[in-house]
């Protein structure tokens, strides 16, 4: 069985932000947001490696 990825976002903060914009959060939104963060970080790490660095910088995101 595949190991479930850890959520990388603070659900309560995400929900509060969405609510502050007068919208609601679906039950699967937090997981999808976290998956997007994983993808963004993976791409940033690939860019970092391509530039022969070991430190992810803002410019990699």
matplotlib code that plots the C-alpha trace (Angstrom):
import matplotlib.pyplot as plt

x = [0.0, 1.3, 2.2, 0.0, 1.8, 1.8, -0.3, 2.0, -0.5, -2.2, -5.8, -7.3, -5.3, -6.3, -10.0, -9.9, -8.4, -11.0, -13.7, -12.4, -13.1, -16.7, -16.3, -16.4, -13.8, -14.7, -13.7, -11.0, -9.6, -6.9, -5.5, -5.4, -3.7, -1.1, -0.5, 0.1, 2.6, 4.5, 4.6, 5.8, 8.6, 9.6, 10.0, 11.9, 14.3, 14.8, 15.7, 18.0, 19.9, 20.0, 21.8, 24.2, 23.0, 21.7, 19.7, 16.2, 15.7, 12.7, 13.7, 13.4, 9.7]
y = [0.0, 3.5, 5.8, 8.8, 12.1, 14.5, 17.7, 20.6, 23.4, 24.5, 23.6, 26.1, 29.0, 28.0, 27.7, 31.0, 32.8, 31.3, 32.2, 35.8, 36.1, 35.1, 31.6, 28.0, 25.2, 21.8, 18.6, 17.7, 21.2, 21.0, 17.8, 19.2, 22.4, 20.3, 18.2, 21.4, 22.5, 19.2, 19.7, 23.2, 22.1, 19.2, 21.6, 24.1, 21.3, 20.2, 23.7, 24.1, 20.9, 22.0, 25.1, 23.0, 24.4, 22.6, 25.6, 26.2, 29.9, 32.1, 32.4, 28.6, 28.8]
z = [0.0, -0.9, 2.0, 2.2, 1.9, 4.9, 4.4, 3.9, 4.5, 7.7, 7.0, 9.5, 8.0, 4.4, 5.4, 7.3, 4.3, 1.9, 4.4, 4.6, 0.9, 1.5, 0.0, 1.4, 1.3, 0.0, 1.9, -0.7, -1.3, 1.4, -0.1, -3.6, -2.3, -0.5, -3.7, -5.6, -3.0, -3.3, -7.1, -6.7, -4.3, -6.5, -9.5, -7.4, -6.2, -9.8, -10.8, -7.8, -8.8, -12.4, -11.2, -9.2, -5.9, -2.8, -1.4, -2.7, -3.2, -3.9, -7.5, -7.8, -7.0]

ax = plt.figure().add_subplot(projection="3d")
ax.plot(x, y, z, "-o")
ax.set_aspect("equal")
plt.show()
